[in-house]
Structure formats: structure tokens, C-alpha cells
């Protein structure tokens, strides 16, 4: 089993979705595919949520709960679309509802995952619907009473790591619009160097210091089981990218 995560940029239009299909088609191992909302959908839903709440109607925890119910729709829509597209091109798959599987507390917009309950729910869902390819949502989960939650911005990376941990996956690959992790932002620093290998600790340090390449909590579930994390370009999938591990 491998886990592939595709972010918003990799599913933002027909060309990119076709590209995703070709990457998946050439993979021979069983897969869990984690997808983000398409393009800038999350940003647009955030604006909509703020308009829906108004200036006085919701504040604090009430707004956070409203935010999660609305913004989570982006991932649900995107994953259903990707699942249907893969079926259309002959790649059989099973859609998974992370709001019913990835169990969290009710700390909306920054929910904490209940790993043990999630493991049991995931095992039950996969046994009930055996498949070689699963399509799931990143970023979102759900409470015991059925309310949708989110794990924080860029939380899809974290979702992929959680699923890898719970399934003892061989590896996680984050398909990005960059070739891997660089010594500096290559858009700003001309001499930035691609780092082909870095340690878990270094990746976590970079994330906590503001690097946008991965969610700060992503490596934690992977360290426990020594699962390598690959950062690769969905535009140039033949390139090596960066591997994060021991």
C-alpha cells in the first residue's frame, strides 16, 4: 500500500486531473489517494463563510464550527469528482468519506485526531469495500456526533500521513507543483539547491519555521513507523524529487 496526496494545484483543471489519472494508471501498488479541494476553492469558501456569518451573527467557537461545515464541502466535492473520473478512465476505485472515518474532537478548525478510533473505522470501511485504489479527502474529519471538522490549513498532508501510519503503508508521496524541497524558495533565490534527501527532524524544523512545503504535523505519524515521505512534481513525475526519512 502507498499513499498519494494531490493538492489543490494538481486538480485545478481538466489538464491537471488528466495528469493525475496518468500518474495513478502507472502505479502498480495498492493506493490510497488523498485529494484537496480544487484550485483555490478553499479560499473562496472561506470568503463565503465570512459573508454567511456576517459581522455580528457568529463569533469565536460558533464561527469556527460554521467554517468547518462549509469549507469541508470543497474536499468532499473534489474527491467525488476525482473518484468518478478515475472510474471513467477505467481505474476502479472506492470513495471513502473521511468525515465518517477520521474521528476527531470538536476543536473546530484545528481538530485533534483520535488515532485508535480512526484505525478501527478505517479498517472496517476497507474490509467492507475492498479495492486496489481508494479515494479520500484530505484536511477534513468528523466528530462522534457527525459534525465535520478540519485539521488546519494544509492539513491534507497530515491526513495522508495519518492514513499511511494506520495502514502501515510503504511510503507517502506528496505531489506538488515544485520538484521537491529546496534550500530556499527557488522563486526568490536564484541559487537555491534541490535537497534530494533530508531527515524527518530537518523537515519538521523547516515546517515549524514557516516553510510552506508541508504541514508541520505531517512527519510525526511517519516517524513512528519509519515511513518515507516523498515530495515530487506532478508536472514532471519522472523527476526524483526529495525523500524525507531517517
PyMOL commands that set and color helices and strands:
alter all, ss='L'
color gray80, all
select helices_A, chain A and resi 8-11+14-25+41-53+61-71+73-88+98-101+115-128+155-167+200-208+220-225
alter helices_A, ss='H'
color red, helices_A
select strands_A, chain A and resi 2-6+31-35+94-95+133-137+140-142+148-150+171-176+181-182+194-195+197-199+228-233+242-245
alter strands_A, ss='S'
color yellow, strands_A
deselect
rebuild
show_as cartoon
